[in-house]
C-alpha cells in the first residue's frame, strides 16, 4: 500500500527531467500571490526526498508558520479513501501488460523488475500507468529517496500535529478517475516514460537534476528541463494537457478561494508552477501579484 501511495505522489512528474540545473539563484520554490489585500502562499513540492532536504529554507518555514491551513493536491495519507479505488488500477483477468509491449520492451521490463525486485506476475496485473508510477517510486526508493521525506508529506504531517486545517485541491478519487480515463496509448506512454530511463541507466541523473533545480528555486532551469524532455508528439501533448494544464485550471479556482488576510500554504507538484499554463500564470490573469521568495 505505501509503495502505491508513493507512486501516486509522482503522478505529475511522469516525464522525468534531464540536464544540469544552475545553483546561481538563492531562492526557493515558494511564491506569494496577493490581490486586494488577500494573500496565498504557493509552494512547489518534490514528492519524494531524502532527510538532507531538511530543514527547509527560512522563507518556507516562515510561510508555514504564518498559514492557518495547508492545501495539497490530495491527501494521500487517507488509507480509507484509497483502498476502494485500487480495483480501477488493475487490468481485467484476460489482459496483461506484457501483451501490450514489444519483445524489446518486455526484455527491458524484465531487467528493470529484477533491478527493483518487483515480481513479473504482479507487474502484469497492473494497468500501464500504475506500473509506470510503481517503477519510478521503487527506483527512487532504491536510490535512497522516500515518500515520507517528500515535501508535501512532511508539511501534511506537521499541519496535523500543529492543528492546522488540511485542504484538498482535488481528491484521490478524481486522480484515479483521471488516470483510469487515459487511453491505452496514453497509459502506455506513462509506463514507457519511466521504463526506458531506468533501463538505460538515465533515471538517477535525470531525477537529481530536477531536485537541484527545486533546491535552488531555479524556475528557468526547471522549465527548460520540462520543455526539452517532453516528446513533441500527439500522445505526449495530450498527456501534458490532461495531467497538468487542465488540472491547473481547476486547481486555480480552489487556490483563489483560499486567499485571505491570513494566507493558506498551497503545496503542489513543482511542475504545476512552471510554464505558460501554470498556476502562477493563471493567478496573474486573475489580477494577483506574484513574488518569489
C-alpha positions, 0 to 999 in steps of 0.5 A, a space after each residue: 500500500 505505501 509503495 502505491 501511495 508513493 507512486 501516486 505522489 509522482 503522478 505529475 512528474 511522469 516525464 522525468 527531467 534531464 540536464 544540469 540545473 544552475 545553483 546561481 539563484 538563492 531562492 526557493 520554490 515558494 511564491 506569494 500571490 496577493 490581490 486586494 489585500 488577500 494573500 496565498 502562499 504557493 509552494 512547489 513540492 518534490 514528492 519524494 526526498 531524502 532527510 538532507 532536504 531538511 530543514 527547509 529554507 527560512 522563507 518556507 518555514 516562515 510561510 508555514 508558520 504564518 498559514 492557518 491551513 495547508 492545501 495539497 493536491 490530495 491527501 494521500 495519507 487517507 488509507 480509507 479513501 484509497 483502498 476502494 479505488 485500487 480495483 480501477 488500477 488493475 487490468 481485467 483477468 484476460 489482459 496483461 501488460 506484457 501483451 501490450 509491449 514489444 519483445 524489446 520492451 518486455 526484455 527491458 521490463 524484465 531487467 528493470 523488475 529484477 533491478 527493483 525486485 518487483 515480481 513479473 506476475 504482479 507487474 502484469 496485473 497492473 494497468 500501464 500507468 500504475 506500473 509506470 508510477 510503481 517503477 519510478 517510486 521503487 527506483 527512487 526508493 532504491 536510490 535512497 529517496 522516500 515518500 515520507 521525506 517528500 515535501 508535501 508529506 512532511 508539511 501534511 504531517 506537521 499541519 496535523 500535529 500543529 492543528 492546522 486545517 488540511 485542504 484538498 485541491 482535488 481528491 484521490 478519487 478524481 486522480 484515479 478517475 483521471 488516470 483510469 480515463 487515459 487511453 491505452 496509448 496514453 497509459 502506455 506512454 506513462 509506463 514507457 516514460 519511466 521504463 526506458 530511463 531506468 533501463 538505460 541507466 538515465 533515471 538517477 541523473 535525470 531525477 537529481 537534476 530536477 531536485 537541484 533545480 527545486 533546491 535552488 528555486 531555479 524556475 528557468 532551469 526547471 522549465 527548460 528541463 520540462 520543455 526539452 524532455 517532453 516528446 513533441 508528439 500527439 500522445 505526449 501533448 495530450 498527456 501534458 494537457 490532461 495531467 497538468 494544464 487542465 488540472 491547473 485550471 481547476 486547481 486555480 479556482 480552489 487556490 483563489 478561494 483560499 486567499 485571505 488576510 491570513 494566507 493558506 500554504 498551497 503545496 503542489 507538484 513543482 511542475 504545476 508552477 512552471 510554464 505558460 499554463 501554470 498556476 502562477 500564470 493563471 493567478 496573474 490573469 486573475 489580477 494577483 501579484 506574484 513574488 518569489 521568495 
